[in-house]
Amino acid sequence: MGGNGGEDEVVIRIRGLVNAFGDSVIHDHIDLDVMKGEVLGVVGGSGSGKSVLLRSIIGLNRPVSGSIKVLGQETAEIDNENFRGLQLRWGVLFQEGALFSSQTVAQNIQVPMRRWTRMNQPLMDELTAMKLSLVGLPLDTAWKFPSELSGGMKKRAGLARALALDPELLFLDEPTAGLDPIAGSQFDALLRDLQQGLGLTVFMVTHDLDTLRATADRIAVLVEKKLTVGTLKTLPNDPDPWIHEYFSGVRGRAALNA
Amino acid sequence: MRNLTPSVVVASPATLQVQDRGRVLRLVAGGDWIVAEAPRLDQILLGLHFDGARDAEIDGGALEQLDGAGTWLLLRLKRGLEAAGSRVTQFIVPDRYRPLLEAIERGEVAAAIDMHPRRPSIENFLERIGRATYDALRQGYDMLGFLGRVSVETSEAIVAPRRELSFAALIHQIEETGLTALPIVGMLAFLLGVVLAYQGADQLKRFNAQIYTIDFLGVGFMRELGGLVTAIIVAGRSGSAFTAQIGTMRVNEETDAMQTIGLNIAEMLVVPRVLGLMIALPLLTFFADVVGIIGGMVMTYFDLGITIPAFMRELESAITVKTLLVGLVKAPVFAFVIALVGCFEGMRVERNAASVGKLTTRSVVESIFLIIALDAGFSILFSVMGI
């Protein structure tokens, strides 16, 4: 939530990104801009490198070449100290929530608070309760262990942990994968509410067309190691056969719903 | 981990002015009310005392930045004032933070909920003892049930193999638990024989009775040690493998799939392991006996200068076939216990990876405990029977 910056402020700027494992190139000179306050959905076939792209941005994967600027800072060049400062400004929700299994949900949410702030326990407990109600979890979830939660609850708890330090940027890796359609659409609504309420910028890797329709402002498609950016309106008319195939289903369903 | 202070840049530090205007208490918030400032603000806010029953205004109109933590603190301040009997007539935040305020206000949050209800206390301690006792008894009961089932299935499989007991699976288990264990069992038995002979010789030398080292070695190894050591090695090697194999199948829902297809899990998974180990362990024990005595023989040759023919003569007079059989008769029982516990714990694995590791550890500990307890039982039994 940084001040009054213009609406078209660039939060993530990727230029000429190349990722490769051994000889197999995953990304071949990708460019991408993510604007402040938007929800960007990233789609692509299995193995097209969606998660690798996300991991490159958050620094879990070192690209072969190219530049990634997040919140104005070049991630590859800054030192550890500054990188941690950057990490504080984003939250990441991993696919299965990645909650620490030996800790309760409350302790999980308090891990970042404990690490990075000097809050005392009562304040952390209050904020934890607030985060839980923000993500729509009952308060008695706080002292449950991750193994006692359902898949949807794990994701919500993971989201609460990602939001623990009020980040301005949120990364989501397949947030609705493995959820039933009802839980999935509830998660979509939650995401939209939170994004608008907290003024978040969201970078979301997903397979779920319904999620894209419900939440994404723009969509980036990874095909053949390249990135095509558009919206749900423009992408079905894309000349690329894969993209056309992928989105024509949406158009069909949109027509059904109309 | 050395830098504990957050590196969030606080552009303008958060402020709170308290203006007491007679009937109206005016609280003006300014600067950055963000998570990095939250600990300090928390202290300031907790230091405030309201004597209640008058109007209050909270003015955050001049706030530079506001985030979730800051919003929460403002809301808590408002609720605190209301709880103290004040009427909050004004609550202002900049328009751009309205959605944030609404999002947080929507969740009804109890002011202080207990996040850590499991504090150590005497009740808690007693509850844990009770729970652990119950769990232990319950597990014993379950294991007894499993013992019954496995006994029935196994004896049926032996007596009347009408159903398809997979012969290949049985042979595979004998190979896995027996043949591949030969190097480690042989190595350890040999070393144990060396150690035992050395210690025995050292003590018996004082009575000039070092020749009885061989009696000590032969009887000790054949009656007790060979079987015990082999069983413990196999418990660590194969008992854990049983739990991990069956446990992984539980995690992958393979056992559920078997059940839906109509396969008998006990017959498919447990019986080959139980029977296989009951065949393999006595053979391994015999092997360990022989190698252990060879180890002792090597040691007595170098330490006491007893030649191999002399060793053999003394050994022949010291042990009988009965000595060997007393040791070997225990092996199938140990094998049954190891396989039973290994499979039982494997079947108890829940559908998460952590549970496989936990129960594998437990399976090894339990089977080693049971082996030693049973061995003591056998000793008592044999002494009563005068064997």
Chai-1 contact restraints between the chains, C-beta under 6 A:
chainA,res_idxA,chainB,res_idxB,connection_type,confidence,min_distance_angstrom,max_distance_angstrom,comment,restraint_id
A,M1,B,D67,contact,1.0,0.0,6.0,A-B,restraint_1
A,R84,B,S7,contact,1.0,0.0,6.0,A-B,restraint_2
A,G85,B,S7,contact,1.0,0.0,6.0,A-B,restraint_3
A,L88,B,V8,contact,1.0,0.0,6.0,A-B,restraint_4
A,A106,B,M115,contact,1.0,0.0,6.0,A-B,restraint_5
A,W116,B,P6,contact,1.0,0.0,6.0,A-B,restraint_6
A,T117,B,P6,contact,1.0,0.0,6.0,A-B,restraint_7
A,T117,B,P39,contact,1.0,0.0,6.0,A-B,restraint_8
A,R118,B,P39,contact,1.0,0.0,6.0,A-B,restraint_9
A,M119,B,A38,contact,1.0,0.0,6.0,A-B,restraint_10
A,M119,B,P39,contact,1.0,0.0,6.0,A-B,restraint_11
A,L123,B,D42,contact,1.0,0.0,6.0,A-B,restraint_12
A,D125,B,M115,contact,1.0,0.0,6.0,A-B,restraint_13
A,L127,B,A69,contact,1.0,0.0,6.0,A-B,restraint_14
A,L127,B,W72,contact,1.0,0.0,6.0,A-B,restraint_15
A,A129,B,V109,contact,1.0,0.0,6.0,A-B,restraint_16
A,A129,B,I113,contact,1.0,0.0,6.0,A-B,restraint_17
A,M130,B,W72,contact,1.0,0.0,6.0,A-B,restraint_18
A,M130,B,V109,contact,1.0,0.0,6.0,A-B,restraint_19
A,S133,B,G107,contact,1.0,0.0,6.0,A-B,restraint_20
A,S133,B,V109,contact,1.0,0.0,6.0,A-B,restraint_21
A,L134,B,G107,contact,1.0,0.0,6.0,A-B,restraint_22
A,L139,B,I113,contact,1.0,0.0,6.0,A-B,restraint_23
A,A142,B,M115,contact,1.0,0.0,6.0,A-B,restraint_24
A,W143,B,P117,contact,1.0,0.0,6.0,A-B,restraint_25
A,S147,B,N352,contact,1.0,0.0,6.0,A-B,restraint_26
A,L165,B,V35,contact,1.0,0.0,6.0,A-B,restraint_27
A,D166,B,V35,contact,1.0,0.0,6.0,A-B,restraint_28
A,D166,B,D67,contact,1.0,0.0,6.0,A-B,restraint_29
A,D166,B,G68,contact,1.0,0.0,6.0,A-B,restraint_30
A,D166,B,A69,contact,1.0,0.0,6.0,A-B,restraint_31
A,Q196,B,P99,contact,1.0,0.0,6.0,A-B,restraint_32
A,G197,B,P99,contact,1.0,0.0,6.0,A-B,restraint_33
A,G197,B,L100,contact,1.0,0.0,6.0,A-B,restraint_34
A,G197,B,A103,contact,1.0,0.0,6.0,A-B,restraint_35
A,L198,B,L100,contact,1.0,0.0,6.0,A-B,restraint_36
